[in-house]
Amino acid sequence: MAFFRKFPKTVDELAFFTSGTHAPLTLQETLKRAERLSKLMTVVRKDGMSAGINILATMGHHEENLEASLDEPWQRVVDDQGRESRGSYCPAGVELLDYLRKVNAALAEASPDFIWIDDDVRLAGHLPITYTCFCHPCVQRFSKRMGRHFTRDSLVVAFSSGSLEERLHWRGQWLQHNRETINNLFGIIEQPFTRCTPRCLSVS
């Protein structure tokens, strides 16, 4: 802050990242940091800038700093070969969504001028795997939606067998399934911030 006081009007706003590594934090650590962020929001505003928060890890980017990160027996993201990323949780997992309600409620209490959701809210590139999420619960939900039983293996086969029309059909339905998964996740994140200004919630 000393730098910005020495050079006023250098920037209009400051964003504080919730963490420095890319797997989700424990709830206890997040609550601790949210309390600290609440104080920082006030300090920054007193110096004439807007103050916001970048939620670096929502579902998790990749396997990093696992020993100091959230480690719960919740469903991780799984690729089409059955491999998982230990640093990223399934975005449809009931436990993760409940955790995110608590996390974002705490961050909303910090009264940021804006919130940035980082780009881990995605279904590709959760190293060391690529395309997700083919976990058993996700495939079950897709099966129920389609009225046809799939396993992970049979779903992958359906994407690349049969006529072009059939392949496109199943791929299109899977894309829609994924859109709804991410849309639901965004809805959970958004709930605590509905009283913010229109620019408060954004995706970085």
C-alpha positions as CSV (number, residue, x, y, z in Angstrom):
1,M,0.0,0.0,0.0
2,A,3.0,2.3,0.6
3,F,3.7,2.2,-3.2
4,F,0.2,3.2,-4.1
5,R,0.1,6.0,-1.6
6,K,3.4,7.3,-3.0
7,F,2.0,7.1,-6.5
8,P,-1.8,7.8,-6.2
9,K,-4.1,7.0,-9.1
10,T,-1.6,4.5,-10.5
11,V,-4.4,1.9,-10.5
12,D,-8.2,2.0,-10.0
13,E,-8.6,-1.3,-8.3
14,L,-6.7,-4.1,-6.5
15,A,-7.6,-7.8,-6.6
16,F,-6.5,-10.1,-3.8
17,F,-6.0,-13.8,-4.7
18,T,-7.4,-16.2,-2.1
19,S,-4.3,-18.4,-2.4
20,G,-1.0,-18.8,-4.2
21,T,-1.4,-22.5,-5.3
22,H,-4.0,-24.1,-7.5
23,A,-5.9,-26.7,-5.4
24,P,-8.8,-25.7,-3.2
25,L,-8.1,-24.6,0.4
26,T,-9.6,-26.2,3.4
27,L,-12.8,-24.5,4.6
28,Q,-11.0,-23.5,7.9
29,E,-8.2,-21.8,6.0
30,T,-10.6,-20.1,3.6
31,L,-12.6,-18.6,6.5
32,K,-9.4,-17.3,8.1
33,R,-8.4,-15.7,4.9
34,A,-11.9,-14.2,4.3
35,E,-11.7,-12.5,7.6
36,R,-8.3,-11.0,6.7
37,L,-9.6,-10.0,3.3
38,S,-12.5,-8.1,4.9
39,K,-10.0,-5.8,6.6
40,L,-8.0,-5.4,3.4
41,M,-11.1,-4.3,1.5
42,T,-11.5,-1.4,3.9
43,V,-7.8,-0.4,3.8
44,V,-7.8,-0.2,0.0
45,R,-11.0,1.8,-0.2
46,K,-9.6,4.4,2.2
47,D,-6.9,5.0,-0.4
48,G,-9.4,5.6,-3.1
49,M,-9.3,2.3,-5.0
50,S,-11.8,-0.5,-5.5
51,A,-11.0,-3.7,-3.8
52,G,-11.9,-7.2,-4.9
53,I,-11.1,-10.9,-4.6
54,N,-9.9,-13.5,-7.1
55,I,-11.0,-17.0,-6.1
56,L,-8.0,-18.8,-7.4
57,A,-9.3,-22.4,-6.8
58,T,-13.0,-23.2,-6.9
59,M,-13.0,-26.9,-8.1
60,G,-9.2,-26.9,-8.5
61,H,-6.8,-26.4,-11.4
62,H,-4.4,-29.3,-11.1
63,E,-2.3,-31.3,-8.6
64,E,-0.3,-28.8,-6.6
65,N,0.5,-28.4,-2.9
66,L,-1.8,-31.2,-2.1
67,E,-0.4,-31.7,1.4
68,A,-1.6,-28.1,2.4
69,S,-4.9,-28.2,0.4
70,L,-8.4,-29.5,0.8
71,D,-8.2,-33.3,1.1
72,E,-11.7,-34.8,1.5
73,P,-13.0,-38.2,0.3
74,W,-15.1,-36.4,-2.3
75,Q,-15.3,-37.2,-6.0
76,R,-12.4,-35.9,-8.0
77,V,-12.7,-35.2,-11.8
78,V,-12.1,-38.3,-13.9
79,D,-11.1,-38.5,-17.6
80,D,-12.4,-40.9,-20.3
81,Q,-9.8,-43.4,-19.3
82,G,-10.7,-43.5,-15.7
83,R,-7.8,-41.4,-14.4
84,E,-8.3,-38.7,-11.8
85,S,-6.7,-35.4,-10.9
86,R,-6.2,-35.3,-7.2
87,G,-6.2,-31.5,-7.1
88,S,-9.6,-31.0,-8.8
89,Y,-13.0,-32.0,-7.5
90,C,-16.0,-33.0,-9.6
91,P,-18.0,-29.8,-10.2
92,A,-21.3,-31.7,-9.7
93,G,-20.3,-33.3,-6.4
94,V,-22.8,-32.6,-3.6
95,E,-20.1,-32.2,-1.0
96,L,-18.1,-29.7,-3.2
97,L,-21.2,-27.6,-3.8
98,D,-22.0,-27.5,-0.1
99,Y,-18.4,-26.5,0.5
100,L,-18.6,-23.7,-2.1
101,R,-21.8,-22.3,-0.5
102,K,-19.9,-21.8,2.7
103,V,-16.7,-20.5,1.0
104,N,-18.6,-17.9,-1.1
105,A,-20.8,-16.9,1.8
106,A,-17.6,-16.1,3.8
107,L,-16.1,-14.2,0.9
108,A,-19.3,-12.2,0.3
109,E,-19.1,-11.2,4.0
110,A,-15.8,-9.6,3.2
111,S,-17.8,-7.1,1.1
112,P,-15.6,-7.0,-2.1
113,D,-16.4,-4.6,-4.9
114,F,-15.9,-7.4,-7.3
115,I,-15.3,-11.1,-7.4
116,W,-13.2,-12.9,-10.0
117,I,-13.7,-16.7,-10.5
118,D,-10.6,-18.1,-11.9
119,D,-10.4,-20.4,-15.0
120,D,-10.3,-23.7,-13.1
121,V,-14.1,-23.8,-13.6
122,R,-13.7,-25.8,-16.7
123,L,-13.9,-29.4,-17.8
124,A,-10.6,-29.8,-19.6
125,G,-7.0,-29.5,-18.6
126,H,-7.0,-30.6,-15.0
127,L,-3.5,-31.9,-15.1
128,P,-2.4,-34.7,-15.3
129,I,-5.6,-35.5,-17.2
130,T,-7.5,-33.8,-20.0
131,Y,-11.2,-34.1,-20.7
132,T,-13.6,-34.5,-17.7
133,C,-15.8,-35.4,-16.0
134,F,-16.4,-39.1,-16.6
135,C,-16.7,-40.0,-12.9
136,H,-19.3,-42.7,-12.1
137,P,-21.9,-40.2,-10.6
138,C,-21.6,-37.9,-13.7
139,V,-22.1,-40.9,-16.1
140,Q,-25.1,-42.0,-13.9
141,R,-26.7,-38.6,-14.1
142,F,-26.2,-38.6,-17.9
143,S,-27.7,-42.0,-18.2
144,K,-30.7,-41.0,-16.2
145,R,-31.2,-37.9,-18.4
146,M,-30.9,-39.9,-21.6
147,G,-33.0,-42.9,-20.4
148,R,-30.3,-45.2,-21.4
149,H,-27.7,-47.0,-19.2
150,F,-24.1,-46.0,-19.9
151,T,-20.8,-46.9,-18.2
152,R,-17.8,-44.7,-18.8
153,D,-16.4,-47.1,-21.3
154,S,-19.7,-47.5,-23.3
155,L,-20.2,-43.8,-23.3
156,V,-16.8,-43.2,-24.8
157,V,-17.6,-45.9,-27.4
158,A,-20.9,-44.1,-28.3
159,F,-19.0,-40.9,-29.1
160,S,-17.0,-42.7,-31.8
161,S,-19.1,-45.5,-33.2
162,G,-22.2,-45.8,-35.3
163,S,-23.3,-43.3,-38.0
164,L,-22.1,-39.7,-38.1
165,E,-25.6,-38.7,-36.9
166,E,-25.4,-41.0,-33.9
167,R,-22.0,-39.9,-32.9
168,L,-23.0,-36.2,-33.2
169,H,-26.1,-36.9,-31.2
170,W,-24.3,-38.4,-28.2
171,R,-21.5,-35.8,-28.3
172,G,-24.1,-33.0,-28.4
173,Q,-26.0,-34.5,-25.5
174,W,-22.8,-34.8,-23.5
175,L,-21.9,-31.2,-24.2
176,Q,-25.3,-30.1,-23.0
177,H,-24.9,-32.2,-19.9
178,N,-21.6,-30.5,-19.2
179,R,-23.1,-27.0,-19.8
180,E,-25.7,-27.7,-17.2
181,T,-23.1,-29.0,-14.7
182,I,-21.0,-25.8,-15.0
183,N,-24.1,-23.6,-15.1
184,N,-25.3,-25.1,-11.8
185,L,-21.9,-24.6,-10.3
186,F,-22.0,-20.9,-11.3
187,G,-25.5,-20.6,-9.7
188,I,-24.1,-21.9,-6.4
189,I,-21.2,-19.5,-6.5
190,E,-23.5,-16.5,-7.4
191,Q,-26.0,-16.9,-4.6
192,P,-24.1,-15.1,-1.9
193,F,-23.2,-12.2,-4.2
194,T,-26.7,-11.4,-5.6
195,R,-26.8,-8.1,-3.7
196,C,-23.5,-7.0,-5.3
197,T,-23.3,-4.4,-8.0
198,P,-23.7,-5.8,-11.6
199,R,-19.9,-5.9,-12.1
200,C,-19.2,-7.7,-8.8
201,L,-19.2,-11.3,-10.2
202,S,-17.1,-12.1,-13.2
203,V,-15.0,-14.9,-14.6
204,S,-11.3,-14.2,-15.2
